[in-house]
Amino acid sequence: MNKWIFLCLAVVSEVIGTSALKQSEGFTKLWPSLMVLVGFGFAFYFLSITLKVIPIGIAYAIWSGLGIVLISLIGWFWFGQKLDAAAIAGIALIGAGVLVMNLFSNSIAH
């Protein structure tokens, strides 16, 4: 399977786990708490597969950067959390950094 598919699965799993972490209310709710464990379990599993072919610094930067962007958007849309101009600019810079690495870095075999 394509290395980028595994990395995307790692990101999506991490976002699911983090979203459920908010809903678990300090691990006091069973189903969201189980979703946290399953989400992060899959996230680290798929990330570990990705690390067989993508350098750890690059994979982790993409994994965490996309995770930050997606969780910020979920927090904004789903949980009604406010984002001011500085937060939006910071998130945009993180997204731009991930794009620059993917498009221009020689560290990643395309």
MIDREN-769609 format. One line per 10 residues: their letters; for each residue x, y, z of C-alpha. Coordinates in nm, 2 decimals. Example, Ala and Ser with C-alpha at 12.3 -4.5 7.8 and 13.67 -1.06 7.14 Angstrom:
AS) 1.23,-0.45,0.78  1.37,-0.11,0.71
This chain:
MNKWIFLCLA) 0.00,0.00,0.00  0.12,0.35,-0.07  0.32,0.52,0.21  0.11,0.83,0.19  -0.21,0.63,0.25  -0.07,0.50,0.57  0.04,0.85,0.67  -0.31,0.98,0.60  -0.47,0.69,0.80  -0.23,0.79,1.09
VVSEVIGTSA) -0.35,1.15,1.07  -0.72,1.06,1.05  -0.68,0.82,1.34  -0.50,1.08,1.55  -0.77,1.34,1.48  -1.05,1.09,1.57  -0.86,1.00,1.90  -0.81,1.37,1.98  -1.17,1.46,1.91  -1.29,1.18,2.13
LKQSEGFTKL) -1.05,1.30,2.40  -1.24,1.62,2.43  -1.57,1.43,2.45  -1.44,1.17,2.70  -1.44,1.45,2.97  -1.13,1.33,3.15  -1.19,0.96,3.07  -1.52,0.97,3.26  -1.73,0.86,2.96  -1.68,0.50,2.84
WPSLMVLVGF) -1.74,0.52,2.46  -1.54,0.84,2.39  -1.26,0.70,2.61  -1.25,0.38,2.41  -1.24,0.58,2.09  -0.94,0.77,2.23  -0.75,0.44,2.29  -0.85,0.29,1.95  -0.78,0.62,1.76  -0.44,0.67,1.91
GFAFYFLSIT) -0.36,0.29,1.88  -0.43,0.30,1.50  -0.25,0.64,1.47  0.07,0.51,1.61  0.04,0.18,1.42  0.00,0.35,1.09  0.27,0.60,1.17  0.51,0.32,1.25  0.44,0.16,0.91  0.50,0.50,0.75
LKVIPIGIAY) 0.84,0.53,0.92  0.97,0.23,0.73  0.99,0.44,0.42  0.96,0.81,0.51  1.22,0.98,0.73  1.10,1.03,1.09  1.14,1.41,1.09  0.94,1.45,0.77  0.67,1.20,0.87  0.62,1.34,1.21
AIWSGLGIVL) 0.61,1.70,1.08  0.34,1.61,0.83  0.15,1.40,1.09  0.15,1.66,1.36  0.10,1.96,1.12  -0.20,1.81,0.95  -0.33,1.70,1.29  -0.31,2.05,1.43  -0.49,2.20,1.13  -0.76,1.94,1.13
ISLIGWFWFG) -0.82,1.95,1.50  -0.83,2.33,1.50  -1.10,2.31,1.23  -1.30,2.05,1.41  -1.27,2.25,1.73  -1.40,2.55,1.54  -1.69,2.38,1.35  -1.79,2.10,1.58  -1.71,2.23,1.93  -1.78,2.60,1.86
QKLDAAAIAG) -1.43,2.71,1.97  -1.33,3.06,1.85  -1.02,3.12,1.64  -0.89,3.47,1.62  -0.68,3.62,1.33  -0.35,3.52,1.50  -0.47,3.15,1.54  -0.59,3.14,1.18  -0.26,3.28,1.06  -0.06,3.03,1.26
IALIGAGVLV) -0.27,2.74,1.13  -0.23,2.86,0.78  0.15,2.88,0.83  0.15,2.52,0.96  -0.04,2.41,0.65  0.19,2.60,0.43  0.49,2.44,0.59  0.35,2.09,0.53  0.29,2.19,0.16  0.64,2.33,0.12
MNLFSNSIAH) 0.80,2.01,0.26  0.59,1.79,0.03  0.63,2.00,-0.28  0.99,2.12,-0.26  1.19,1.90,-0.01  1.45,1.66,-0.14  1.42,1.47,0.18  1.09,1.30,0.06  1.10,1.05,-0.22  0.80,1.14,-0.44
